[in-house]
Amino acid sequence: MPKIKTNRAAAKRFKKTGSGKFAYAKSHGSHILTKKTTKRKRSLRKKHITDKTNEKAIRLLLPNG
């Protein structure tokens, strides 16, 4: 029986938290920062938790955590 492969694109974007949820970094936080507000840039630095509707799909892409 072959091994289940991890989707490498998803592995680079999502990390599993201690409680089993998935964290990711939001986009638009690397360049053209002068026009963005301080509040918006501060929010982009944080890790965010995926929505519950997408959790099943991500779990299938990352079978080994």
Residue, then its C-alpha position, 0 to 999 in steps of 0.5 A: m500500500p503506498k504512503i499518503k503524500t502531503n500536499r507541499a503547497a499547503a504544508k508551506r502555508f498552514k501550520k497545525t496548532g496545539s489544539g488541532k486548528f490550522a494557522y496561516a499568515k495573511s497576504h499583502g504584508s511584505h511590500i507597498l507598506t507606506k499606504k497601509t495603516t499602522k493598524r492594518k500592518r500590525s494585524l498582518r503580522k499575526k497568525h490567523i486561524t482558518d475558518k471551520t468550513n475550510e478545515k476539512a479540506i486542509r486536513l485532507l491536504l495535510p494528512n500527517g499534520 
